[in-house]
Amino acid sequence: MPTRDLIRSATPAPDHDLWQRVRDSLGRDDHVTLRLPAIGWLEAAALGVAIGTLAVVPDPLRVLAAGGLL
Amino acid sequence: MVSRRDLLAYLIGAGVAGTVLVGPYAIRVSVASLVPEMPLQQVPFFLLPILWGLWNLVWARRQPRLGIGVWGALLGFVAAVLVNLLFLAEGVWFPAAIVLPLLLPLVYYLLWLLVVGPLNEALGVEGSRLDG
């Protein structure tokens, strides 16, 4: 047997399917479950006051831009 | 050596803030092109991911006796005061900016409660502290 064939037969071919490696490393059950908190009156009030504030200020876009939100 | 939990906390905060930055980067350009005469102050919002990441890192390390939403609102208040001081120092302060210490804590409260908190919990940065 030629030397090259001997080496090839001794070493398994590298796995070039990287996605398969990623899938294997993640595993089948490696899921993340997001548990959102219940939305109560406090959260609704916060949203309402934020929107209301933007509604009454004379220059809402400028305020949003100043706050880094726009 | 940085612990995995600390690194995750930083990355969650920085990642959420980086996503929120779509507003300043994309919408601001559209507004500026639609309303070219509108004066839009330049704030260093590109620093927000670092600030949010560090704030979440402190949260993960110290586990203060505050809800995650209130912790975020505190950051919003600090950021709003800093922005007002920056505008004053640059001489570009405008009266409507006075509402920022009210508006930013409310927005940050919701973002931290509804986005950062659940991510922290899901990725193991904290236990089940989702109360506001």
N, CA and C atoms of all chains as a GROMACS GRO file, in nm:
protein
  606
    1MET      N    1   0.085  -0.120   0.000
    1MET     CA    2   0.000   0.000   0.000
    1MET      C    3   0.089   0.125   0.000
    2PRO      N    4   0.056   0.221  -0.087
    2PRO     CA    5   0.137   0.343  -0.090
    2PRO      C    6   0.127   0.417   0.045
    3THR      N    7   0.230   0.496   0.072
    3THR     CA    8   0.236   0.566   0.202
    3THR      C    9   0.116   0.658   0.222
    4ARG      N   10   0.077   0.729   0.115
    4ARG     CA   11  -0.033   0.824   0.126
    4ARG      C   12  -0.164   0.753   0.162
    5ASP      N   13  -0.188   0.643   0.097
    5ASP     CA   14  -0.310   0.567   0.128
    5ASP      C   15  -0.307   0.512   0.270
    6LEU      N   16  -0.187   0.479   0.313
    6LEU     CA   17  -0.173   0.428   0.449
    6LEU      C   18  -0.211   0.536   0.552
    7ILE      N   19  -0.163   0.657   0.526
    7ILE     CA   20  -0.195   0.768   0.617
    7ILE      C   21  -0.345   0.797   0.614
    8ARG      N   22  -0.401   0.799   0.495
    8ARG     CA   23  -0.545   0.827   0.483
    8ARG      C   24  -0.628   0.722   0.555
    9SER      N   25  -0.586   0.600   0.546
    9SER     CA   26  -0.665   0.496   0.610
    9SER      C   27  -0.650   0.499   0.762
   10ALA      N   28  -0.542   0.560   0.812
   10ALA     CA   29  -0.519   0.564   0.956
   10ALA      C   30  -0.591   0.679   1.023
   11THR      N   31  -0.614   0.787   0.950
   11THR     CA   32  -0.673   0.906   1.011
   11THR      C   33  -0.815   0.926   0.958
   12PRO      N   34  -0.913   0.940   1.043
   12PRO     CA   35  -1.048   0.966   0.991
   12PRO      C   36  -1.055   1.103   0.925
   13ALA      N   37  -1.137   1.110   0.824
   13ALA     CA   38  -1.152   1.237   0.753
   13ALA      C   39  -1.211   1.343   0.846
   14PRO      N   40  -1.159   1.464   0.838
   14PRO     CA   41  -1.212   1.570   0.926
   14PRO      C   42  -1.358   1.601   0.890
   15ASP      N   43  -1.432   1.637   0.993
   15ASP     CA   44  -1.572   1.670   0.974
   15ASP      C   45  -1.583   1.815   0.932
   16HIS      N   46  -1.620   1.837   0.807
   16HIS     CA   47  -1.627   1.975   0.758
   16HIS      C   48  -1.765   2.037   0.778
   17ASP      N   49  -1.859   1.957   0.825
   17ASP     CA   50  -1.994   2.010   0.846
   17ASP      C   51  -1.999   2.082   0.981
   18LEU      N   52  -1.968   2.211   0.975
   18LEU     CA   53  -1.962   2.286   1.100
   18LEU      C   54  -2.098   2.300   1.166
   19TRP      N   55  -2.203   2.308   1.084
   19TRP     CA   56  -2.336   2.320   1.145
   19TRP      C   57  -2.371   2.198   1.228
   20GLN      N   58  -2.327   2.081   1.175
   20GLN     CA   59  -2.352   1.959   1.251
   20GLN      C   60  -2.280   1.964   1.385
   21ARG      N   61  -2.157   2.019   1.383
   21ARG     CA   62  -2.084   2.033   1.509
   21ARG      C   63  -2.156   2.127   1.605
   22VAL      N   64  -2.206   2.237   1.549
   22VAL     CA   65  -2.278   2.333   1.634
   22VAL      C   66  -2.402   2.268   1.694
   23ARG      N   67  -2.474   2.195   1.608
   23ARG     CA   68  -2.596   2.128   1.657
   23ARG      C   69  -2.562   2.026   1.766
   24ASP      N   70  -2.452   1.954   1.744
   24ASP     CA   71  -2.413   1.855   1.844
   24ASP      C   72  -2.374   1.921   1.975
   25SER      N   73  -2.303   2.035   1.964
   25SER     CA   74  -2.258   2.100   2.086
   25SER      C   75  -2.374   2.161   2.162
   26LEU      N   76  -2.474   2.207   2.089
   26LEU     CA   77  -2.589   2.266   2.158
   26LEU      C   78  -2.676   2.158   2.223
   27GLY      N   79  -2.682   2.044   2.157
   27GLY     CA   80  -2.765   1.938   2.212
   27GLY      C   81  -2.910   1.962   2.178
   28ARG      N   82  -2.988   1.858   2.197
   28ARG     CA   83  -3.128   1.869   2.158
   28ARG      C   84  -3.211   1.947   2.258
   29ASP      N   85  -3.173   1.937   2.385
   29ASP     CA   86  -3.259   1.996   2.488
   29ASP      C   87  -3.206   2.129   2.541
   30ASP      N   88  -3.109   2.186   2.475
   30ASP     CA   89  -3.050   2.310   2.525
   30ASP      C   90  -3.132   2.430   2.479
   31HIS      N   91  -3.252   2.440   2.533
   31HIS     CA   92  -3.337   2.553   2.499
   31HIS      C   93  -3.347   2.647   2.617
   32VAL      N   94  -3.373   2.772   2.584
   32VAL     CA   95  -3.388   2.873   2.688
   32VAL      C   96  -3.534   2.913   2.695
   33THR      N   97  -3.589   2.913   2.813
   33THR     CA   98  -3.728   2.953   2.829
   33THR      C   99  -3.733   3.091   2.893
   34LEU      N  100  -3.795   3.183   2.822
   34LEU     CA  101  -3.810   3.319   2.876
   34LEU      C  102  -3.942   3.328   2.952
   35ARG      N  103  -3.933   3.368   3.076
   35ARG     CA  104  -4.054   3.386   3.158
   35ARG      C  105  -4.078   3.534   3.176
   36LEU      N  106  -4.174   3.585   3.104
   36LEU     CA  107  -4.202   3.728   3.117
   36LEU      C  108  -4.284   3.753   3.243
   37PRO      N  109  -4.254   3.861   3.314
   37PRO     CA  110  -4.332   3.891   3.434
   37PRO      C  111  -4.473   3.935   3.396
   38ALA      N  112  -4.563   3.918   3.488
   38ALA     CA  113  -4.700   3.962   3.463
   38ALA      C  114  -4.706   4.114   3.452
   39ILE      N  115  -4.785   4.160   3.357
   39ILE     CA  116  -4.802   4.304   3.340
   39ILE      C  117  -4.913   4.350   3.434
   40GLY      N  118  -4.878   4.435   3.528
   40GLY     CA  119  -4.976   4.484   3.624
   40GLY      C  120  -5.007   4.630   3.603
   41TRP      N  121  -5.074   4.684   3.701
   41TRP     CA  122  -5.112   4.825   3.692
   41TRP      C  123  -4.990   4.917   3.691
   42LEU      N  124  -4.886   4.878   3.764
   42LEU     CA  125  -4.766   4.961   3.771
   42LEU      C  126  -4.701   4.975   3.634
   43GLU      N  127  -4.692   4.863   3.563
   43GLU     CA  128  -4.630   4.866   3.430
   43GLU      C  129  -4.717   4.944   3.331
   44ALA      N  130  -4.849   4.922   3.342
   44ALA     CA  131  -4.940   4.996   3.254
   44ALA      C  132  -4.933   5.145   3.282
   45ALA      N  133  -4.923   5.179   3.410
   45ALA     CA  134  -4.913   5.321   3.447
   45ALA      C  135  -4.783   5.380   3.397
   46ALA      N  136  -4.673   5.304   3.407
   46ALA     CA  137  -4.544   5.354   3.358
   46ALA      C  138  -4.550   5.383   3.209
   47LEU      N  139  -4.611   5.290   3.134
   47LEU     CA  140  -4.624   5.309   2.990
   47LEU      C  141  -4.714   5.429   2.960
   48GLY      N  142  -4.823   5.440   3.035
   48GLY     CA  143  -4.916   5.551   3.013
   48GLY      C  144  -4.852   5.686   3.042
   49VAL      N  145  -4.780   5.692   3.153
   49VAL     CA  146  -4.717   5.820   3.189
   49VAL      C  147  -4.609   5.855   3.086
   50ALA      N  148  -4.534   5.753   3.038
   50ALA     CA  149  -4.430   5.781   2.938
   50ALA      C  150  -4.492   5.836   2.810
   51ILE      N  151  -4.598   5.773   2.765
   51ILE     CA  152  -4.665   5.820   2.642
   51ILE      C  153  -4.729   5.957   2.667
   52GLY      N  154  -4.791   5.971   2.783
   52GLY     CA  155  -4.853   6.099   2.816
   52GLY      C  156  -4.752   6.212   2.823
   53THR      N  157  -4.635   6.181   2.878
   53THR     CA  158  -4.530   6.284   2.887
   53THR      C  159  -4.489   6.329   2.747
   54LEU      N  160  -4.474   6.230   2.659
   54LEU     CA  161  -4.435   6.266   2.522
   54LEU      C  162  -4.545   6.344   2.451
   55ALA      N  163  -4.670   6.317   2.492
   55ALA     CA  164  -4.782   6.386   2.428
   55ALA      C  165  -4.791   6.533   2.470
   56VAL      N  166  -4.747   6.564   2.590
   56VAL     CA  167  -4.765   6.701   2.639
   56VAL      C  168  -4.641   6.788   2.621
   57VAL      N  169  -4.523   6.728   2.604
   57VAL     CA  170  -4.405   6.813   2.585
   57VAL      C  171  -4.411   6.877   2.447
   58PRO      N  172  -4.359   6.998   2.436
   58PRO     CA  173  -4.372   7.068   2.308
   58PRO      C  174  -4.291   7.005   2.195
   59ASP      N  175  -4.185   6.936   2.227
   59ASP     CA  176  -4.096   6.885   2.122
   59ASP      C  177  -4.061   6.739   2.147
   60PRO      N  178  -4.157   6.647   2.129
   60PRO     CA  179  -4.132   6.508   2.170
   60PRO      C  180  -4.018   6.439   2.096
   61LEU      N  181  -4.005   6.466   1.967
   61LEU     CA  182  -3.897   6.401   1.892
   61LEU      C  183  -3.760   6.444   1.943
   62ARG      N  184  -3.753   6.572   1.977
   62ARG     CA  185  -3.625   6.624   2.029
   62ARG      C  186  -3.593   6.563   2.165
   63VAL      N  187  -3.699   6.544   2.245
   63VAL     CA  188  -3.680   6.482   2.377
   63VAL      C  189  -3.636   6.337   2.362
   64LEU      N  190  -3.701   6.265   2.270
   64LEU     CA  191  -3.662   6.126   2.246
   64LEU      C  192  -3.518   6.116   2.198
   65ALA      N  193  -3.480   6.208   2.110
   65ALA     CA  194  -3.344   6.208   2.059
   65ALA      C  195  -3.244   6.239   2.171
   66ALA      N  196  -3.283   6.333   2.258
   66ALA     CA  197  -3.194   6.369   2.368
   66ALA      C  198  -3.177   6.254   2.466
   67GLY      N  199  -3.281   6.169   2.478
   67GLY     CA  200  -3.273   6.055   2.567
   67GLY      C  201  -3.208   5.934   2.505
   68GLY      N  202  -3.160   5.945   2.383
   68GLY     CA  203  -3.096   5.832   2.318
   68GLY      C  204  -3.194   5.727   2.270
   69LEU      N  205  -3.323   5.764   2.266
   69LEU     CA  206  -3.425   5.669   2.221
   69LEU      C  207  -3.460   5.690   2.076
   70LEU      N  208  -3.410   5.796   2.018
   70LEU     CA  209  -3.436   5.825   1.876
   70LEU      C  210  -3.312   5.886   1.815
   71MET      N  211  -0.946   3.693   3.619
   71MET     CA  212  -1.043   3.592   3.573
   71MET      C  213  -1.185   3.645   3.596
   72VAL      N  214  -1.265   3.642   3.490
   72VAL     CA  215  -1.403   3.687   3.499
   72VAL      C  216  -1.493   3.565   3.504
   73SER      N  217  -1.589   3.568   3.593
   73SER     CA  218  -1.678   3.452   3.602
   73SER      C  219  -1.775   3.452   3.483
   74ARG      N  220  -1.822   3.333   3.451
   74ARG     CA  221  -1.914   3.319   3.338
   74ARG      C  222  -2.041   3.400   3.362
   75ARG      N  223  -2.085   3.402   3.488
   75ARG     CA  224  -2.208   3.473   3.522
   75ARG      C  225  -2.191   3.624   3.502
   76ASP      N  226  -2.077   3.678   3.544
   76ASP     CA  227  -2.050   3.820   3.525
   76ASP      C  228  -2.045   3.856   3.377
   77LEU      N  229  -1.975   3.770   3.302
   77LEU     CA  230  -1.962   3.797   3.159
   77LEU      C  231  -2.099   3.792   3.091
   78LEU      N  232  -2.181   3.695   3.129
   78LEU     CA  233  -2.315   3.686   3.072
   78LEU      C  234  -2.397   3.810   3.108
   79ALA      N  235  -2.387   3.853   3.232
   79ALA     CA  236  -2.462   3.972   3.275
   79ALA      C  237  -2.424   4.092   3.191
   80TYR      N  238  -2.294   4.110   3.170
   80TYR     CA  239  -2.248   4.223   3.088
   80TYR      C  240  -2.302   4.211   2.945
   81LEU      N  241  -2.292   4.091   2.890
   81LEU     CA  242  -2.332   4.072   2.750
   81LEU      C  243  -2.483   4.092   2.732
   82ILE      N  244  -2.561   4.050   2.831
   82ILE     CA  245  -2.707   4.070   2.821
   82ILE      C  246  -2.738   4.220   2.820
   83GLY      N  247  -2.682   4.293   2.915
   83GLY     CA  248  -2.708   4.437   2.920
   83GLY      C  249  -2.662   4.506   2.794
   84ALA      N  250  -2.541   4.474   2.751
   84ALA     CA  251  -2.486   4.538   2.631
   84ALA      C  252  -2.566   4.498   2.507
   85GLY      N  253  -2.610   4.374   2.503
   85GLY     CA  254  -2.683   4.327   2.386
   85GLY      C  255  -2.820   4.392   2.372
   86VAL      N  256  -2.889   4.405   2.484
   86VAL     CA  257  -3.022   4.468   2.479
   86VAL      C  258  -3.007   4.616   2.441
   87ALA      N  259  -2.911   4.685   2.504
   87ALA     CA  260  -2.892   4.826   2.471
   87ALA      C  261  -2.850   4.842   2.326
   88GLY      N  262  -2.765   4.752   2.279
   88GLY     CA  263  -2.722   4.760   2.140
   88GLY      C  264  -2.839   4.742   2.044
   89THR      N  265  -2.933   4.657   2.082
   89THR     CA  266  -3.052   4.638   1.998
   89THR      C  267  -3.140   4.761   2.000
   90VAL      N  268  -3.153   4.821   2.119
   90VAL     CA  269  -3.236   4.942   2.130
   90VAL      C  270  -3.177   5.056   2.047
   91LEU      N  271  -3.045   5.050   2.025
   91LEU     CA  272  -2.979   5.157   1.950
   91LEU      C  273  -3.021   5.163   1.804
   92VAL      N  274  -3.099   5.066   1.760
   92VAL     CA  275  -3.154   5.074   1.624
   92VAL      C  276  -3.230   5.206   1.608
   93GLY      N  277  -3.296   5.249   1.717
   93GLY     CA  278  -3.370   5.376   1.713
   93GLY      C  279  -3.281   5.493   1.676
   94PRO      N  280  -3.180   5.521   1.760
   94PRO     CA  281  -3.094   5.634   1.728
   94PRO      C  282  -3.023   5.622   1.594
   95TYR      N  283  -2.984   5.500   1.558
   95TYR     CA  284  -2.906   5.486   1.435
   95TYR      C  285  -2.992   5.493   1.309
   96ALA      N  286  -3.109   5.431   1.313
   96ALA     CA  287  -3.189   5.420   1.191
   96ALA      C  288  -3.299   5.526   1.184
   97ILE      N  289  -3.379   5.535   1.292
   97ILE     CA  290  -3.495   5.624   1.286
   97ILE      C  291  -3.451   5.770   1.286
   98ARG      N  292  -3.344   5.800   1.361
   98ARG     CA  293  -3.297   5.939   1.366
   98ARG      C  294  -3.259   5.990   1.228
   99VAL      N  295  -3.194   5.905   1.151
   99VAL     CA  296  -3.154   5.945   1.016
   99VAL      C  297  -3.278   5.974   0.932
  100SER      N  298  -3.382   5.890   0.948
  100SER     CA  299  -3.505   5.911   0.871
  100SER      C  300  -3.573   6.042   0.913
  101VAL      N  301  -3.580   6.064   1.045
  101VAL     CA  302  -3.645   6.187   1.094
  101VAL      C  303  -3.568   6.309   1.047
  102ALA      N  304  -3.436   6.301   1.055
  102ALA     CA  305  -3.353   6.415   1.015
  102ALA      C  306  -3.369   6.444   0.866
  103SER      N  307  -3.393   6.341   0.787
  103SER     CA  308  -3.410   6.366   0.644
  103SER      C  309  -3.549   6.417   0.612
  104LEU      N  310  -3.648   6.374   0.694
  104LEU     CA  311  -3.785   6.420   0.672
  104LEU      C  312  -3.805   6.562   0.724
  105VAL      N  313  -3.746   6.590   0.840
  105VAL     CA  314  -3.760   6.722   0.902
  105VAL      C  315  -3.620   6.780   0.921
  106PRO      N  316  -3.560   6.830   0.815
  106PRO     CA  317  -3.419   6.871   0.824
  106PRO      C  318  -3.395   6.989   0.920
  107GLU      N  319  -3.501   7.068   0.945
  107GLU     CA  320  -3.479   7.185   1.032
  107GLU      C  321  -3.486   7.151   1.180
  108MET      N  322  -3.522   7.026   1.210
  108MET     CA  323  -3.535   6.988   1.350
  108MET      C  324  -3.398   6.974   1.416
  109PRO      N  325  -3.376   7.048   1.526
  109PRO     CA  326  -3.246   7.036   1.594
  109PRO      C  327  -3.242   6.909   1.680
  110LEU      N  328  -3.165   6.812   1.640
  110LEU     CA  329  -3.151   6.689   1.717
  110LEU      C  330  -3.013   6.689   1.784
  111GLN      N  331  -3.016   6.702   1.917
  111GLN     CA  332  -2.890   6.706   1.991
  111GLN      C  333  -2.813   6.576   1.977
  112GLN      N  334  -2.683   6.589   1.967
  112GLN     CA  335  -2.599   6.471   1.961
  112GLN      C  336  -2.564   6.427   2.103
  113VAL      N  337  -2.612   6.312   2.140
  113VAL     CA  338  -2.575   6.256   2.271
  113VAL      C  339  -2.491   6.131   2.245
  114PRO      N  340  -2.398   6.102   2.333
  114PRO     CA  341  -2.311   5.985   2.310
  114PRO      C  342  -2.384   5.854   2.340
  115PHE      N  343  -2.491   5.830   2.261
  115PHE     CA  344  -2.572   5.711   2.287
  115PHE      C  345  -2.497   5.581   2.252
  116PHE      N  346  -2.388   5.596   2.176
  116PHE     CA  347  -2.311   5.476   2.142
  116PHE      C  348  -2.245   5.415   2.266
  117LEU      N  349  -2.244   5.492   2.376
  117LEU     CA  350  -2.188   5.438   2.500
  117LEU      C  351  -2.289   5.355   2.579
  118LEU      N  352  -2.415   5.360   2.536
  118LEU     CA  353  -2.520   5.293   2.613
  118LEU      C  354  -2.494   5.142   2.633
  119PRO      N  355  -2.450   5.068   2.531
  119PRO     CA  356  -2.425   4.926   2.557
  119PRO      C  357  -2.324   4.901   2.668
  120ILE      N  358  -2.221   4.984   2.674
  120ILE     CA  359  -2.120   4.967   2.781
  120ILE      C  360  -2.185   4.998   2.916
  121LEU      N  361  -2.262   5.109   2.919
  121LEU     CA  362  -2.326   5.149   3.044
  121LEU      C  363  -2.425   5.042   3.092
  122TRP      N  364  -2.506   4.993   3.001
  122TRP     CA  365  -2.606   4.890   3.037
  122TRP      C  366  -2.538   4.761   3.079
  123GLY      N  367  -2.432   4.725   3.007
  123GLY     CA  368  -2.360   4.603   3.041
  123GLY      C  369  -2.299   4.611   3.180
  124LEU      N  370  -2.236   4.723   3.210
  124LEU     CA  371  -2.175   4.739   3.342
  124LEU      C  372  -2.282   4.743   3.451
  125TRP      N  373  -2.396   4.808   3.420
  125TRP     CA  374  -2.505   4.819   3.519
  125TRP      C  375  -2.561   4.681   3.551
  126ASN      N  376  -2.574   4.599   3.449
  126ASN     CA  377  -2.624   4.463   3.472
  126ASN      C  378  -2.519   4.378   3.543
  127LEU      N  379  -2.393   4.406   3.516
  127LEU     CA  380  -2.284   4.335   3.585
  127LEU      C  381  -2.288   4.366   3.735
  128VAL      N  382  -2.308   4.494   3.766
  128VAL     CA  383  -2.318   4.534   3.908
  128VAL      C  384  -2.440   4.468   3.972
  129TRP      N  385  -2.549   4.462   3.895
  129TRP     CA  386  -2.670   4.396   3.945
  129TRP      C  387  -2.642   4.249   3.980
  130ALA      N  388  -2.573   4.182   3.887
  130ALA     CA  389  -2.546   4.040   3.908
  130ALA      C  390  -2.453   4.017   4.026
  131ARG      N  391  -2.357   4.106   4.043
  131ARG     CA  392  -2.260   4.087   4.151
  131ARG      C  393  -2.318   4.122   4.288
  132ARG      N  394  -2.388   4.234   4.294
  132ARG     CA  395  -2.431   4.284   4.425
  132ARG      C  396  -2.571   4.237   4.463
  133GLN      N  397  -2.650   4.199   4.363
  133GLN     CA  398  -2.788   4.154   4.390
  133GLN      C  399  -2.858   4.248   4.489
  134PRO      N  400  -2.876   4.374   4.450
  134PRO     CA  401  -2.939   4.470   4.543
  134PRO      C  402  -3.083   4.430   4.574
  135ARG      N  403  -3.131   4.483   4.684
  135ARG     CA  404  -3.267   4.447   4.727
  135ARG      C  405  -3.370   4.532   4.652
  136LEU      N  406  -3.350   4.548   4.526
  136LEU     CA  407  -3.443   4.621   4.440
  136LEU      C  408  -3.488   4.526   4.330
  137GLY      N  409  -3.605   4.551   4.276
  137GLY     CA  410  -3.648   4.476   4.159
  137GLY      C  411  -3.563   4.517   4.039
  138ILE      N  412  -3.554   4.429   3.940
  138ILE     CA  413  -3.472   4.459   3.822
  138ILE      C  414  -3.525   4.582   3.748
  139GLY      N  415  -3.657   4.603   3.750
  139GLY     CA  416  -3.715   4.720   3.685
  139GLY      C  417  -3.672   4.849   3.753
  140VAL      N  418  -3.676   4.848   3.884
  140VAL     CA  419  -3.635   4.968   3.959
  140VAL      C  420  -3.486   4.993   3.940
  141TRP      N  421  -3.409   4.885   3.933
  141TRP     CA  422  -3.264   4.900   3.909
  141TRP      C  423  -3.240   4.967   3.773
  142GLY      N  424  -3.316   4.926   3.672
  142GLY     CA  425  -3.304   4.988   3.541
  142GLY      C  426  -3.351   5.133   3.542
  143ALA      N  427  -3.459   5.160   3.618
  143ALA     CA  428  -3.510   5.297   3.627
  143ALA      C  429  -3.405   5.389   3.690
  144LEU      N  430  -3.331   5.334   3.785
  144LEU     CA  431  -3.224   5.412   3.849
  144LEU      C  432  -3.119   5.451   3.745
  145LEU      N  433  -3.085   5.358   3.658
  145LEU     CA  434  -2.990   5.388   3.551
  145LEU      C  435  -3.048   5.495   3.458
  146GLY      N  436  -3.178   5.485   3.429
  146GLY     CA  437  -3.242   5.585   3.343
  146GLY      C  438  -3.235   5.724   3.405
  147PHE      N  439  -3.256   5.730   3.536
  147PHE     CA  440  -3.250   5.860   3.604
  147PHE      C  441  -3.108   5.918   3.598
  148VAL      N  442  -3.011   5.833   3.626
  148VAL     CA  443  -2.871   5.879   3.621
  148VAL      C  444  -2.836   5.926   3.480
  149ALA      N  445  -2.877   5.848   3.379
  149ALA     CA  446  -2.848   5.885   3.240
  149ALA      C  447  -2.915   6.017   3.204
  150ALA      N  448  -3.040   6.036   3.250
  150ALA     CA  449  -3.113   6.159   3.218
  150ALA      C  450  -3.046   6.281   3.281
  151VAL      N  451  -3.001   6.266   3.405
  151VAL     CA  452  -2.932   6.377   3.471
  151VAL      C  453  -2.802   6.407   3.399
  152LEU      N  454  -2.729   6.303   3.360
  152LEU     CA  455  -2.603   6.324   3.288
  152LEU      C  456  -2.625   6.394   3.155
  153VAL      N  457  -2.733   6.355   3.085
  153VAL     CA  458  -2.762   6.419   2.956
  153VAL      C  459  -2.794   6.567   2.976
  154ASN      N  460  -2.873   6.597   3.080
  154ASN     CA  461  -2.904   6.738   3.108
  154ASN      C  462  -2.777   6.816   3.141
  155LEU      N  463  -2.690   6.757   3.221
  155LEU     CA  464  -2.564   6.825   3.255
  155LEU      C  465  -2.477   6.844   3.131
  156LEU      N  466  -2.478   6.744   3.042
  156LEU     CA  467  -2.400   6.754   2.918
  156LEU      C  468  -2.452   6.868   2.832
  157PHE      N  469  -2.586   6.877   2.821
  157PHE     CA  470  -2.645   6.985   2.741
  157PHE      C  471  -2.613   7.122   2.801
  158LEU      N  472  -2.619   7.130   2.934
  158LEU     CA  473  -2.586   7.256   3.001
  158LEU      C  474  -2.441   7.295   2.974
  159ALA      N  475  -2.352   7.196   2.984
  159ALA     CA  476  -2.209   7.224   2.963
  159ALA      C  477  -2.181   7.267   2.820
  160GLU      N  478  -2.258   7.211   2.726
  160GLU     CA  479  -2.237   7.245   2.585
  160GLU      C  480  -2.317   7.367   2.542
  161GLY      N  481  -2.404   7.416   2.633
  161GLY     CA  482  -2.486   7.533   2.600
  161GLY      C  483  -2.598   7.504   2.504
  162VAL      N  484  -2.643   7.378   2.498
  162VAL     CA  485  -2.752   7.342   2.404
  162VAL      C  486  -2.875   7.292   2.480
  163TRP      N  487  -2.881   7.323   2.609
  163TRP     CA  488  -2.993   7.274   2.688
  163TRP      C  489  -3.123   7.339   2.641
  164PHE      N  490  -3.233   7.264   2.638
  164PHE     CA  491  -3.363   7.319   2.600
  164PHE      C  492  -3.463   7.278   2.707
  165PRO      N  493  -3.567   7.360   2.730
  165PRO     CA  494  -3.657   7.338   2.844
  165PRO      C  495  -3.722   7.199   2.848
  166ALA      N  496  -3.757   7.144   2.732
  166ALA     CA  497  -3.825   7.014   2.732
  166ALA      C  498  -3.736   6.903   2.785
  167ALA      N  499  -3.605   6.927   2.788
  167ALA     CA  500  -3.513   6.824   2.838
  167ALA      C  501  -3.535   6.797   2.986
  168ILE      N  502  -3.608   6.884   3.054
  168ILE     CA  503  -3.633   6.867   3.197
  168ILE      C  504  -3.720   6.744   3.224
  169VAL      N  505  -3.795   6.700   3.121
  169VAL     CA  506  -3.880   6.582   3.143
  169VAL      C  507  -3.801   6.450   3.133
  170LEU      N  508  -3.677   6.457   3.088
  170LEU     CA  509  -3.599   6.334   3.072
  170LEU      C  510  -3.584   6.255   3.202
  171PRO      N  511  -3.558   6.323   3.317
  171PRO     CA  512  -3.548   6.244   3.442
  171PRO      C  513  -3.678   6.174   3.482
  172LEU      N  514  -3.789   6.211   3.418
  172LEU     CA  515  -3.914   6.138   3.440
  172LEU      C  516  -3.932   6.031   3.331
  173LEU      N  517  -3.905   6.070   3.207
  173LEU     CA  518  -3.933   5.981   3.095
  173LEU      C  519  -3.836   5.861   3.089
  174LEU      N  520  -3.708   5.888   3.098
  174LEU     CA  521  -3.611   5.779   3.082
  174LEU      C  522  -3.625   5.671   3.190
  175PRO      N  523  -3.643   5.707   3.317
  175PRO     CA  524  -3.663   5.599   3.416
  175PRO      C  525  -3.784   5.512   3.384
  176LEU      N  526  -3.891   5.571   3.332
  176LEU     CA  527  -4.009   5.491   3.299
  176LEU      C  528  -3.979   5.394   3.185
  177VAL      N  529  -3.914   5.444   3.081
  177VAL     CA  530  -3.882   5.358   2.967
  177VAL      C  531  -3.782   5.250   3.009
  178TYR      N  532  -3.681   5.291   3.084
  178TYR     CA  533  -3.580   5.195   3.129
  178TYR      C  534  -3.643   5.092   3.224
  179TYR      N  535  -3.737   5.135   3.307
  179TYR     CA  536  -3.805   5.043   3.398
  179TYR      C  537  -3.870   4.930   3.318
  180LEU      N  538  -3.942   4.969   3.213
  180LEU     CA  539  -4.011   4.868   3.133
  180LEU      C  540  -3.913   4.778   3.058
  181LEU      N  541  -3.808   4.836   3.002
  181LEU     CA  542  -3.712   4.756   2.927
  181LEU      C  543  -3.638   4.658   3.018
  182TRP      N  544  -3.600   4.704   3.135
  182TRP     CA  545  -3.526   4.615   3.226
  182TRP      C  546  -3.618   4.508   3.284
  183LEU      N  547  -3.741   4.547   3.313
  183LEU     CA  548  -3.835   4.450   3.370
  183LEU      C  549  -3.875   4.344   3.268
  184LEU      N  550  -3.901   4.387   3.145
  184LEU     CA  551  -3.959   4.297   3.046
  184LEU      C  552  -3.856   4.230   2.956
  185VAL      N  553  -3.736   4.283   2.949
  185VAL     CA  554  -3.636   4.225   2.858
  185VAL      C  555  -3.512   4.177   2.935
  186VAL      N  556  -3.447   4.268   3.005
  186VAL     CA  557  -3.321   4.232   3.072
  186VAL      C  558  -3.347   4.129   3.182
  187GLY      N  559  -3.451   4.151   3.263
  187GLY     CA  560  -3.480   4.060   3.374
  187GLY      C  561  -3.506   3.917   3.328
  188PRO      N  562  -3.597   3.896   3.234
  188PRO     CA  563  -3.620   3.759   3.185
  188PRO      C  564  -3.496   3.695   3.123
  189LEU      N  565  -3.415   3.775   3.052
  189LEU     CA  566  -3.292   3.719   2.994
  189LEU      C  567  -3.195   3.679   3.105
  190ASN      N  568  -3.184   3.764   3.207
  190ASN     CA  569  -3.098   3.731   3.320
  190ASN      C  570  -3.140   3.599   3.384
  191GLU      N  571  -3.270   3.585   3.400
  191GLU     CA  572  -3.320   3.464   3.465
  191GLU      C  573  -3.300   3.341   3.375
  192ALA      N  574  -3.330   3.358   3.246
  192ALA     CA  575  -3.322   3.243   3.155
  192ALA      C  576  -3.179   3.194   3.138
  193LEU      N  577  -3.083   3.286   3.142
  193LEU     CA  578  -2.944   3.246   3.119
  193LEU      C  579  -2.868   3.223   3.248
  194GLY      N  580  -2.939   3.227   3.360
  194GLY     CA  581  -2.875   3.188   3.485
  194GLY      C  582  -2.798   3.297   3.555
  195VAL      N  583  -2.820   3.423   3.516
  195VAL     CA  584  -2.751   3.532   3.585
  195VAL      C  585  -2.812   3.556   3.723
  196GLU      N  586  -2.940   3.530   3.736
  196GLU     CA  587  -3.004   3.548   3.865
  196GLU      C  588  -3.111   3.442   3.881
  197GLY      N  589  -3.173   3.445   3.998
  197GLY     CA  590  -3.276   3.348   4.026
  197GLY      C  591  -3.407   3.384   3.962
  198SER      N  592  -3.506   3.410   4.042
  198SER     CA  593  -3.637   3.442   3.987
  198SER      C  594  -3.683   3.576   4.040
  199ARG      N  595  -3.596   3.677   4.021
  199ARG     CA  596  -3.629   3.809   4.074
  199ARG      C  597  -3.686   3.894   3.963
  200LEU      N  598  -3.807   3.868   3.929
  200LEU     CA  599  -3.870   3.942   3.820
  200LEU      C  600  -3.969   4.045   3.871
  201ASP      N  601  -3.979   4.057   4.002
  201ASP     CA  602  -4.073   4.156   4.053
  201ASP      C  603  -4.017   4.294   4.030
  202GLY      N  604  -4.107   4.388   3.997
  202GLY     CA  605  -4.063   4.523   3.962
  202GLY      C  606  -4.000   4.594   4.075
   0.00000   0.00000   0.00000
